[in-house]
């Protein structure tokens, strides 16, 4: 009987102990759940909120450099960089391009200048001397009697002293012409370096993408003179989206040329310009990876390869007076 009572009390005491342990584990579970919920809420909030608030305060506080102290020894350089803004390169371009440029630069479009001779007949005058006859005169001039008679309307071979005859003479340079071969367009930035040609290429801003390049890129220092490629009229000047500061010139025969990324524009709309006129200065305004001129050519409203246009030529033929070539 005593053993039975001991067993019951032991069971009762153990039950209370087990209950006590259960309560402890329950409290711990509640603590763990609360901690997880707190951490989850912390993760959902912006972990950089305080950092952003510090940066905002540093930006709105006069003469504060708290933001730039994050960069250690580069404080001064970083402040200078941020003070410039994102268009600092274009401002530098304008500074450099403020140097005086000449109004014209003489770039000869002439490829060749030759005189072309053509054989034919020239007329020389001769005064009949004593003892002259048609046979003697014809031999002297390398002509023939029949031709001399016909040209002078002679009915006989008799000649008078002092008579003036016109002698038809066959010569290799009976007529001559000066033929000048010229380029229709000149390179708008002489002595520049071609960095990108017309056609499909790798996007300079995304190497994994291929794009169609609509012009010819000519690299040169900022402020280098940009020339009108041919005679024409300025039809546009100003900002043109990603092209930056641009000039557009209308030419004869339906041609139009575009000059983009300029640092400075030196002509106005409506101005008539000659080939070689300095119209702008090289820059990097707009969407550009470096200082260069983006040059485009249109013909009748359609884009064409600028290098093809730069190879176009035209001939100018001028007849020379016979007196200059035949010795008359």
C-alpha positions as CSV (number, residue, x, y, z in Angstrom):
1,X,0.0,0.0,0.0
2,X,2.8,2.4,0.9
3,X,4.5,1.7,-2.4
4,X,1.2,2.5,-4.2
5,X,1.0,5.9,-2.4
6,X,4.7,6.7,-3.3
7,X,4.0,5.9,-6.9
8,X,0.9,8.2,-7.0
9,X,2.8,11.1,-5.4
10,X,5.8,10.6,-7.8
11,X,3.4,10.6,-10.7
12,X,1.7,13.8,-9.4
13,X,5.0,15.6,-8.8
14,X,6.4,14.6,-12.2
15,X,3.2,15.9,-13.9
16,X,3.7,19.3,-12.3
17,X,7.3,19.2,-13.4
18,X,6.4,18.3,-16.9
19,X,3.8,21.1,-17.0
20,X,6.5,23.5,-15.7
21,X,8.8,22.5,-18.5
22,X,6.0,22.8,-21.1
23,X,5.3,26.4,-19.9
24,X,9.0,27.2,-20.3
25,X,9.1,25.8,-23.8
26,X,5.9,27.7,-24.7
27,X,7.4,31.0,-23.5
28,X,10.5,30.3,-25.5
29,X,8.4,29.6,-28.6
30,X,6.6,32.9,-28.2
31,X,9.9,34.7,-27.9
32,X,11.4,33.0,-31.0
33,X,8.3,33.8,-33.0
34,X,8.3,37.4,-31.9
35,X,12.0,37.7,-32.7
36,X,11.4,36.3,-36.3
37,X,8.5,38.7,-36.9
38,X,10.7,41.6,-35.7
39,X,13.5,40.6,-38.0
40,X,11.2,40.1,-40.9
41,X,9.7,43.6,-40.4
42,X,13.3,44.9,-40.3
43,X,14.2,43.3,-43.6
44,X,11.1,44.6,-45.3
45,X,12.0,48.1,-44.3
46,X,14.7,50.0,-46.3
47,X,18.1,49.0,-44.6
48,X,19.7,52.1,-46.2
49,X,17.0,54.6,-45.0
50,X,19.3,56.1,-42.3
51,X,22.2,56.2,-44.7
52,X,20.0,58.0,-47.3
53,X,18.8,60.4,-44.6
54,X,22.4,61.2,-43.7
55,X,23.2,61.9,-47.4
56,X,20.1,64.1,-47.8
57,X,21.2,66.1,-44.7
58,X,24.7,66.5,-46.1
59,X,23.4,67.7,-49.4
60,X,20.9,70.2,-47.9
61,X,23.3,71.5,-45.2
62,X,25.3,74.6,-46.5
63,X,29.0,74.0,-46.9
64,X,28.7,70.5,-45.7
65,X,31.0,67.8,-47.1
66,X,29.6,64.9,-45.1
67,X,28.7,63.0,-48.3
68,X,32.2,63.3,-49.7
69,X,34.0,62.2,-46.6
70,X,32.8,58.8,-47.6
71,X,35.5,58.9,-50.2
72,X,38.4,59.6,-47.9
73,X,41.4,61.4,-49.5
74,X,39.5,62.1,-52.7
75,X,37.2,64.6,-51.0
76,X,38.3,67.6,-53.0
77,X,38.3,65.9,-56.3
78,X,34.9,64.3,-55.8
79,X,33.3,67.6,-54.7
80,X,34.7,69.2,-57.9
81,X,33.4,66.4,-60.0
82,X,29.9,66.6,-58.6
83,X,29.9,70.4,-58.7
84,X,30.5,70.2,-62.5
85,X,27.4,68.1,-63.2
86,X,26.7,65.6,-65.8
87,X,27.3,68.0,-68.7
88,X,30.7,69.0,-67.5
89,X,32.3,67.7,-70.7
90,X,30.2,69.9,-72.9
91,X,31.0,72.9,-70.8
92,X,34.7,72.1,-71.2
93,X,34.1,71.8,-74.9
94,X,32.7,75.3,-75.0
95,X,35.7,76.7,-73.1
96,X,38.2,75.1,-75.4
97,X,36.2,76.0,-78.5
98,X,36.1,79.7,-77.5
99,X,39.4,80.2,-79.2
100,X,39.2,82.3,-82.4
101,X,39.0,80.2,-85.6
102,X,39.6,81.6,-89.1
103,X,36.5,82.2,-91.2
104,X,37.9,80.1,-94.1
105,X,40.5,77.4,-94.5
106,X,41.6,76.9,-98.1
107,X,41.4,73.2,-98.9
108,X,41.7,72.6,-102.7
109,X,39.2,70.2,-104.1
110,X,41.2,69.9,-107.4
111,X,42.4,66.4,-108.2
112,X,43.9,67.1,-111.6
113,X,44.4,70.0,-114.0
114,X,45.4,69.1,-117.5
115,X,45.3,70.5,-121.1
116,X,43.9,68.2,-123.7
117,X,44.9,68.8,-127.3
118,X,42.8,67.8,-130.4
119,X,44.1,67.5,-133.9
120,X,42.4,69.5,-136.7
121,X,42.9,72.3,-139.2
122,X,44.0,75.8,-138.3
123,X,44.1,78.7,-140.7
124,X,47.3,80.7,-141.2
125,X,47.7,83.9,-143.2
126,X,50.5,84.3,-145.8
127,X,51.4,87.2,-148.0
128,X,52.5,86.2,-151.5
129,X,56.2,87.0,-152.2
130,X,58.1,87.4,-155.4
131,X,58.5,84.1,-157.3
132,X,55.9,82.4,-155.1
133,X,53.5,79.9,-156.5
134,X,50.8,77.6,-155.0
135,X,53.0,74.5,-155.1
136,X,55.8,76.2,-153.3
137,X,53.5,77.7,-150.6
138,X,51.6,74.4,-150.1
139,X,54.9,72.5,-149.5
140,X,56.1,75.2,-147.0
141,X,52.9,74.8,-144.9
142,X,52.5,71.1,-145.4
143,X,49.2,71.7,-147.2
144,X,48.1,71.0,-150.7
145,X,47.2,73.1,-153.8
146,X,43.6,72.0,-154.1
147,X,42.8,72.9,-150.4
148,X,44.4,76.3,-150.7
149,X,42.5,77.1,-154.0
150,X,39.2,75.9,-152.5
151,X,39.6,77.9,-149.3
152,X,40.6,81.1,-151.1
153,X,38.1,80.6,-154.0
154,X,40.9,80.8,-156.6
155,X,39.9,79.9,-160.2
156,X,43.5,79.6,-161.3
157,X,47.0,79.1,-159.9
158,X,48.1,82.6,-160.8
159,X,49.0,84.7,-157.8
160,X,49.6,88.4,-157.4
161,X,52.5,90.0,-155.5
162,X,51.3,91.0,-152.0
163,X,48.2,88.9,-152.3
164,X,47.1,87.6,-148.9
165,X,46.2,83.9,-148.7
166,X,44.6,81.8,-146.0
167,X,46.4,78.5,-145.7
168,X,44.6,75.6,-144.1
169,X,47.1,73.7,-142.0
170,X,46.6,70.3,-140.4
171,X,48.0,70.2,-136.8
172,X,47.9,68.0,-133.8
173,X,46.9,70.8,-131.4
174,X,44.3,72.5,-133.6
175,X,42.1,73.0,-130.5
176,X,42.9,72.5,-126.8
177,X,40.9,72.4,-123.7
178,X,41.7,72.8,-120.0
179,X,40.1,69.9,-118.0
180,X,39.9,70.4,-114.3
181,X,38.8,67.4,-112.1
182,X,37.4,68.4,-108.7
183,X,35.9,66.7,-105.7
184,X,32.3,67.6,-105.1
185,X,32.8,67.3,-101.3
186,X,35.9,67.8,-99.2
187,X,36.6,66.2,-95.8
188,X,35.0,68.5,-93.3
189,X,37.8,68.0,-90.7
190,X,41.1,67.9,-92.6
191,X,43.8,65.6,-91.1
192,X,41.3,63.9,-88.8
193,X,41.2,60.2,-88.1
194,X,38.3,58.0,-89.1
195,X,37.1,56.1,-86.0
196,X,33.8,54.7,-87.3
197,X,32.4,54.1,-90.8
198,X,28.9,54.1,-92.2
199,X,27.0,50.9,-91.8
200,X,26.3,48.2,-89.2
201,X,28.6,48.3,-86.2
202,X,28.9,47.3,-82.5
203,X,27.0,49.8,-80.3
204,X,29.7,51.9,-78.5
205,X,27.4,52.0,-75.4
206,X,26.5,48.3,-75.4
207,X,29.0,45.9,-76.9
208,X,26.4,43.1,-77.1
209,X,24.2,45.1,-79.5
210,X,24.8,45.9,-83.1
211,X,23.4,49.1,-84.6
212,X,23.4,50.9,-87.9
213,X,25.8,53.8,-88.0
214,X,24.4,56.5,-90.2
215,X,27.5,58.6,-90.8
216,X,31.3,58.9,-90.7
217,X,33.0,59.7,-87.4
218,X,36.1,61.9,-87.7
219,X,38.1,62.1,-84.5
220,X,40.0,65.3,-83.7
221,X,40.8,67.5,-80.7
222,X,38.0,69.6,-79.2
223,X,37.9,73.0,-80.9
224,X,39.3,71.8,-84.2
225,X,37.7,73.7,-87.2
226,X,34.8,72.0,-89.0
227,X,34.5,73.1,-92.6
228,X,31.6,73.2,-95.0
229,X,32.1,70.2,-97.2
230,X,30.7,72.0,-100.3
231,X,29.0,75.3,-101.3
232,X,25.4,75.6,-99.9
233,X,23.0,77.2,-97.6
234,X,22.7,76.7,-93.9
235,X,19.2,75.3,-93.1
236,X,19.6,74.3,-89.4
237,X,21.8,75.2,-86.4
238,X,21.3,74.3,-82.8
239,X,20.7,71.4,-80.4
240,X,19.5,68.2,-82.1
241,X,18.9,65.5,-79.5
242,X,21.6,62.9,-79.3
243,X,23.4,64.7,-82.2
244,X,24.2,67.5,-79.8
245,X,25.1,70.9,-81.4
246,X,24.6,70.4,-85.1
247,X,24.7,72.2,-88.5
248,X,22.8,71.1,-91.6
249,X,23.7,72.5,-95.1
250,X,21.6,72.2,-98.2
251,X,23.7,71.8,-101.4
252,X,22.8,71.7,-105.1
253,X,21.6,68.6,-106.9
254,X,19.6,67.4,-103.9
255,X,22.6,66.9,-101.5
256,X,22.4,67.7,-97.8
257,X,25.2,67.4,-95.2
258,X,25.0,67.1,-91.4
259,X,27.7,68.0,-88.9
260,X,27.0,66.7,-85.3
261,X,28.5,66.8,-81.8
262,X,30.0,70.2,-82.3
263,X,31.3,72.2,-79.3
264,X,30.6,75.6,-81.0
265,X,28.5,76.7,-84.0
266,X,29.8,79.6,-86.1
267,X,27.1,80.1,-88.8
268,X,23.5,81.0,-88.9
269,X,20.4,79.7,-90.6
270,X,20.0,81.2,-94.1
271,X,23.7,81.9,-94.5
272,X,25.3,81.0,-97.8
273,X,28.6,79.3,-97.3
274,X,31.4,78.3,-99.6
275,X,33.4,75.1,-99.5
276,X,36.0,75.6,-96.8
277,X,34.0,78.0,-94.6
278,X,34.6,77.3,-90.9
279,X,31.0,76.5,-89.7
280,X,31.7,74.9,-86.3
281,X,34.3,73.4,-83.9
282,X,34.7,69.7,-83.1
283,X,33.2,68.7,-79.7
284,X,31.5,65.9,-77.9
285,X,28.0,67.3,-77.2
286,X,25.0,65.0,-77.3
287,X,25.5,61.2,-77.2
288,X,29.2,60.9,-77.9
289,X,32.0,58.7,-76.4
290,X,34.7,61.2,-77.2
291,X,35.6,64.3,-79.2
292,X,34.7,63.8,-82.9
293,X,32.6,65.0,-85.8
294,X,29.7,62.9,-86.9
295,X,29.3,63.6,-90.7
296,X,26.2,62.5,-92.7
297,X,25.3,62.9,-96.3
298,X,21.8,62.8,-97.8
299,X,20.8,62.7,-101.5
300,X,17.2,63.5,-102.4
301,X,16.2,62.8,-98.8
302,X,18.0,59.4,-98.5
303,X,21.0,58.6,-96.4
304,X,24.2,57.6,-98.3
305,X,27.7,56.5,-97.4
306,X,29.6,59.7,-96.7
307,X,32.8,58.1,-98.1
308,X,31.1,57.5,-101.4
309,X,30.1,61.1,-101.5
310,X,33.6,62.2,-100.7
311,X,34.9,60.2,-103.7
312,X,32.4,61.9,-106.1
313,X,34.1,64.1,-108.7
314,X,33.1,66.5,-111.5
315,X,34.9,67.8,-114.6
316,X,35.1,71.4,-115.8
317,X,36.2,71.8,-119.4
318,X,37.3,75.1,-120.7
319,X,38.2,75.7,-124.4
320,X,41.4,77.6,-124.9
321,X,41.7,80.2,-127.6
322,X,43.3,78.9,-130.8
323,X,45.9,81.6,-130.7
324,X,47.3,80.1,-127.5
325,X,47.8,76.7,-129.0
326,X,48.3,77.1,-132.7
327,X,50.8,80.0,-132.6
328,X,48.6,82.2,-134.9
